[in-house]
Amino acid sequence: MSNNYREKYRIEPFPYMRRFSIDAGYLARKRNPMHGLLEFDVTRARQAIYSHQAETGEKLSFTAFIAACLAQAVAASPEVQAYRNWRSQLIIYEDCNINTMIEIEREGRKIAMPYIILAANKKTFRQVNDEIRQAQRETTATPAGGFMTWFLHLPGFLRHLFYAVFYGFPQLMRPFSSSVLLSSVGMFGKGGGWGLPGANFPLMVTLGGIAEKPGVVDGKIEIREYLCVTVSFDHDIIDGAPAARFTQKFKEMVEDAYGMETVL
């Protein structure tokens, strides 16, 4: 190799929103998670979404459908979204706020911003869908995103101090975050596959890929679509039995295409 050889490269600024992922890893190391790797039969729900699009031209959000099902399952087992405060008491809200990520357009670039669906258990699938679509059309940051914009510019040691205080007083954190996180990584690829997150929330649901597989329906083998789902709990807060009951309820609602009657 010639001594005059110089490999080409470029230097780009580190995106400040990546600090959100760094902080997520920092917080995840403080939790004791348990994960469940599951498959949900989403054939019925996806067929309903396809049929609606063919008839009306409107593309409904599959993530919104999952969020609507998740909120109802959490409302039926609210202990899965409990916070633990500095006095080792559990703070359990009746309503289910769901934290998710949406892409918005800003200065010609798409960036991911956090968005909180407030009281999602009191909203229909259609309402959740319309809310997410409206948020995606906004060119300004969401309330939670606006908070994160300035917060992530703080030095790391100040952010860690903030987490130590706010996570000890969950009521103060409620307007800016949620104990339930819904993350969808499968939308960016094809085929099956699970995501295994650093669980930094009391309850995390990570949507993976969708794969076609043979399934048994009414005693007959059919080709079905299965969604890979990872459900992660904070084992310091929730035990296996209530976690299993919540997961079963969540699975049943998804496979029964809960809420689709509002759009069909």
C-alpha positions in Angstrom: 0.0 0.0 0.0 1.3 3.4 -0.9 2.4 5.7 1.9 0.4 8.5 0.2 -2.8 6.6 0.6 -5.5 8.4 2.7 -8.8 6.7 3.3 -11.7 9.0 2.7 -14.2 9.7 5.5 -16.6 12.4 6.6 -17.4 13.9 10.0 -21.0 14.5 11.0 -22.4 16.1 14.2 -23.7 13.5 16.7 -27.5 13.9 16.7 -28.7 15.1 20.1 -31.8 12.9 20.0 -29.4 9.9 20.2 -28.8 10.9 23.8 -32.3 9.6 24.4 -31.0 6.1 23.5 -27.9 6.6 25.7 -30.0 7.6 28.6 -32.4 4.7 28.0 -29.4 2.3 28.3 -28.3 4.0 31.5 -31.8 3.7 33.1 -32.2 0.1 31.8 -29.1 -1.0 33.8 -31.0 0.0 37.0 -33.9 -2.4 36.3 -34.5 -6.1 36.7 -36.4 -7.0 33.5 -38.1 -10.2 32.4 -38.9 -10.6 28.7 -41.5 -12.6 26.9 -41.1 -13.5 23.2 -44.5 -14.1 21.6 -46.3 -14.5 18.3 -49.7 -12.8 17.7 -51.9 -13.9 14.8 -52.7 -10.5 13.2 -54.3 -11.9 10.0 -57.8 -10.8 10.9 -56.7 -7.2 11.8 -54.5 -6.7 8.8 -57.2 -8.0 6.4 -59.5 -5.4 7.9 -57.0 -2.7 7.4 -56.3 -3.8 3.8 -60.1 -3.9 3.1 -60.6 -0.4 4.5 -57.8 1.0 2.4 -59.2 -0.7 -0.8 -62.6 0.8 -0.2 -61.7 4.3 1.0 -58.1 4.8 0.1 -57.3 5.6 3.7 -54.3 3.8 5.2 -54.9 3.1 8.9 -52.1 2.8 11.4 -51.3 -0.7 12.5 -49.3 0.7 15.4 -52.5 2.6 16.5 -54.4 -0.6 16.5 -51.8 -2.3 18.7 -51.8 0.7 21.0 -55.6 0.6 21.4 -55.4 -3.1 22.3 -52.5 -2.5 24.7 -54.3 0.3 26.5 -57.3 -1.9 27.2 -55.2 -4.8 28.4 -53.3 -2.4 30.7 -56.5 -1.0 32.1 -57.7 -4.5 32.9 -54.4 -5.2 34.8 -53.2 -1.7 35.9 -50.5 -3.1 38.2 -48.3 -3.8 35.2 -47.8 0.0 34.7 -47.0 0.7 38.3 -44.2 3.2 39.3 -42.2 2.7 42.4 -41.4 5.9 44.3 -38.5 6.8 46.6 -40.5 5.4 49.6 -40.9 2.0 47.8 -44.6 2.6 47.3 -46.3 1.6 44.1 -48.1 4.4 42.2 -50.8 2.8 40.0 -52.8 5.0 37.7 -56.2 4.0 36.4 -55.7 5.5 33.0 -53.1 4.1 30.6 -50.9 6.7 28.9 -48.8 5.1 26.1 -45.4 6.6 25.1 -44.4 5.9 21.5 -42.2 7.4 18.8 -43.4 9.2 15.7 -41.6 10.7 12.8 -42.1 14.4 12.0 -40.7 16.6 9.2 -38.4 19.3 10.4 -36.1 21.4 8.2 -36.4 18.9 5.3 -35.4 16.0 7.5 -37.5 13.3 9.3 -36.7 13.0 13.0 -38.2 10.7 15.6 -39.9 12.4 18.5 -41.7 10.9 21.6 -45.4 11.2 21.7 -47.7 10.3 24.6 -51.2 9.0 23.9 -53.1 10.3 26.9 -55.8 8.0 28.5 -55.5 5.7 25.5 -57.9 3.2 27.3 -60.7 5.7 26.9 -60.2 6.1 23.1 -61.3 4.0 20.3 -58.9 2.6 17.6 -60.2 5.3 15.3 -59.5 8.0 17.8 -56.0 6.7 18.5 -55.3 6.4 14.7 -56.5 9.9 14.0 -54.4 11.3 16.9 -51.2 9.7 15.7 -51.8 10.8 12.1 -52.4 14.3 13.2 -49.2 14.3 15.3 -47.3 13.0 12.3 -48.5 15.9 10.2 -47.3 18.5 12.7 -44.0 20.2 11.9 -43.5 21.3 15.4 -42.5 19.2 18.3 -45.1 17.5 20.5 -45.3 18.6 24.1 -43.3 15.6 25.2 -40.9 16.1 22.3 -40.5 19.8 23.1 -39.5 18.9 26.6 -37.0 16.4 25.3 -35.5 18.9 22.8 -34.1 21.1 25.5 -33.6 18.4 28.1 -31.3 16.3 25.9 -29.0 19.3 25.4 -28.2 19.2 29.1 -24.9 17.6 30.2 -25.1 13.9 31.1 -24.6 14.4 34.8 -27.5 16.9 35.0 -29.8 14.5 33.1 -28.9 11.7 35.5 -29.6 13.9 38.5 -33.0 14.8 36.9 -33.8 11.1 36.4 -32.9 10.3 40.1 -35.3 13.0 41.3 -38.1 12.5 38.9 -38.2 8.7 39.1 -38.4 9.0 42.8 -41.5 11.2 42.4 -43.5 9.6 39.6 -46.4 12.1 39.9 -44.0 14.9 38.7 -42.9 12.8 35.7 -46.5 11.9 34.5 -47.0 14.9 32.1 -43.7 14.2 30.3 -43.5 10.5 30.2 -45.4 7.2 30.8 -44.6 3.9 32.4 -45.8 2.1 29.2 -43.7 2.3 26.1 -44.7 0.9 22.7 -41.9 0.6 20.2 -42.3 -0.6 16.6 -39.1 -1.8 14.9 -40.7 -4.2 12.5 -42.1 -1.4 10.3 -38.6 -0.8 8.9 -38.0 -4.3 7.6 -39.7 -7.4 6.2 -40.1 -10.9 7.7 -40.2 -12.2 11.2 -37.9 -11.3 14.1 -38.0 -10.1 17.7 -36.5 -7.0 19.2 -34.9 -7.4 22.7 -34.8 -3.9 24.2 -33.0 -2.5 27.2 -36.1 -2.3 29.4 -36.1 1.1 30.9 -39.8 1.3 31.5 -42.0 -0.7 33.9 -43.8 -2.1 30.8 -42.3 -2.2 27.3 -43.9 -3.7 24.2 -41.6 -4.0 21.2 -43.2 -4.9 17.9 -40.9 -6.9 15.6 -41.5 -8.4 12.1 -44.5 -10.1 10.6 -44.0 -13.5 9.0 -46.4 -15.8 7.1 -46.7 -19.3 8.7 -49.1 -22.2 8.7 -51.7 -22.0 11.5 -54.6 -24.0 12.6 -58.0 -22.3 12.3 -61.2 -24.2 13.1 -59.3 -27.5 12.7 -57.9 -26.5 9.3 -54.4 -25.5 8.4 -54.2 -22.0 6.8 -51.5 -19.5 6.0 -51.6 -16.8 8.7 -49.7 -13.7 9.5 -47.8 -13.7 12.8 -46.5 -10.6 14.5 -43.4 -11.1 16.7 -43.9 -9.3 20.0 -41.6 -8.8 22.9 -43.2 -7.9 26.2 -40.8 -6.7 28.9 -41.7 -6.1 32.5 -39.8 -4.7 35.5 -39.6 -7.8 37.7 -39.0 -5.6 40.7 -42.6 -4.4 40.4 -44.5 -7.2 38.7 -44.5 -11.0 39.1 -44.9 -13.7 36.5 -48.5 -14.6 37.2 -50.1 -11.1 36.7 -47.7 -10.5 33.8 -49.0 -13.7 32.1 -52.6 -12.7 32.7 -52.0 -9.3 31.1 -50.2 -10.8 28.2 -53.0 -13.3 27.5 -55.5 -10.5 27.5 -53.4 -8.4 25.2 -52.9 -11.3 22.8 -56.6 -12.1 22.7 -57.6 -8.5 21.9 -55.1 -8.3 19.1 -56.1 -11.6 17.6 -59.8 -10.7 17.9 -59.1 -7.4 16.0 -60.4 -5.3 18.8 -61.8 -2.0 17.7 -62.0 -2.7 14.0 -65.8 -2.5 14.1 -65.4 1.3 14.5 -63.9 1.6 11.0 -65.6 -1.2 9.1 
